[in-house]
């Protein structure tokens, strides 16, 4: 018998009428021959009300007690849902995370799942019950109640689908599916029929609120097909399917997103030598701050500038921690809390050129100034003033015509299910410590060279002019890193194939002359070390471990850029093999 996991978010169970409607969907699925597990969130704004109530008592509630409090919201919902199913003539049993056997670590308010027992759920399902599981919660080794963080019911649902080998995981919410961007900000945004796990992971981490990013990590790791549907719809419209393939094979960009509340911390004039990055980011890992964009450009005169972003809520803790590191290293710490990040995402970027220059031109035409740039194989992110964030999002959405249906479609196969799912034996072995860091690969690329332009004026259109000139010469660009420098000027570096370095230097020098900046420097041969793994950004110790390994090997990091699934560092060409060996040793215990 097939098995379906259905997840209903807070807005989908906000009233007794909505609870009854959700119960009917579950009963209908059971009547169609499926075993059904429902994952339910707290009703409506109940979690917010509980948070507010706690803060009326104490300004900074203890994390353990917050978990105890917030978990009650889901307990109310599962009991009511079981009652609704019984009222409709069905058979149901409600279970808390602890009763199911969802074991987590002890990181209160943001715990990670370590294992899930299926015995109790299987027994209830075999007895003809619809199992109603409380989302968002589990229990640690000391039987303390833990919660998975806001949006964690998505993670519960996909995790249960993984351990139960469910045929599908249906996420019912108050929207019709996954859109090319936030339709509240861009009215022309279009619902996608499907989106790849890779793209959705980037979009979720960038602020697309439909799905919790950790739930997409599970989907990628365990091959879980995820269907996002509107709970108010009575049709069988699948909404959007999240799986292994993109919506279209001919589009470089599938979607775009705006992360509204970014804060940037800059360290100017720190020593440009091995160990500097480790001393900074190991401190941040210890206080559990998740770093987003990391921008380090090529140093000069033995000093380097490093910038990175965090969510604005983490700014004060970050400033305190980074200030301690700066006291040891020297250098100046500055910050800007009035920033947003606009990003474009698409699997097609890996094989198609011209995305960067089009994005930069769209922002320039909208008179949006770019404060920092990072790229990955399937994403380009630009840090922009928060006051023009929505305008920037609309500009890039229009540029790539995302409101239009794709012209051709990739073959998805298997009715929207993942083409390959891990075998039962693989799943059992991998489900132990489910959310622990898993590194899929570590690679060395020795085919690239670097070009750097210094003293760039800080005004709209600069990046567009440079990369339009690069595109005109048909030069293939890999990494792009731009960070805010000192005194109102910036440094921009990019990598190209080694045999293209002379042509890229000529383009950069011509652009530098027109713009009145420079000098232009280059390295005809660099080494790019890349660490790949699902959810690298959410595991705060990855960067620290990388930088420690390279530091202990006496290897200096020249450039960095990051994404959800990859961290790239540029080192000297003669240190590439040594760096590869150091990283493989450092991550040997978590290699998949």
Secondary structure, DSSP 8 states (H G I E B T S, - for coil): --EEEEEE-GGGGSSHHHHHHHHHHHHHHHHTT-EEEEEE--STTHHHHHHHHHHHH-SS--HHHHHHHHHHHHHHHHHHHHHHHHHTT--EEEE-HHHHTEEE-S-TTS--EEEE--HHHHHHHHTT-EEEEETTEEE-TT--EEE--TTHHHHHHHHHHHHTT-SEEEEEESSSS-BSS-TTT-TT--B-SEEEHHHHHHHHHTT-TTS-HHHHHHHHHHT--EEEEETT--S----EEEESS-S-SS-S--EEEEEEEEEEEEEEEEE-STTHHHHHHHHHHHTT-----EEE---BTTEEEEEEEEEGGGHHHHHHHHHHHHHHH--EEEEEEEEEEEEEE-GGGGT---HHHHHHHHHHHTT--EEEEEEETTEEEEEEEGGGHHHHHHHHHHHTTTTS--SS-----GGGS-S----HHHHHHHTTTTTS--EEEEEEE-SEEEEEEEEEE-STTHHHHHHHHHHHTT--EEEEEEEE-STTEEEEEEEEEGGGHHHHHHHHHHHHHHHT---EEEES-EEEEEEEETTTTTSTTHHHHHHHHHHHTT----EEEE-SSEEEEEEEGGGHHHHHHHHHHHTGGGB-
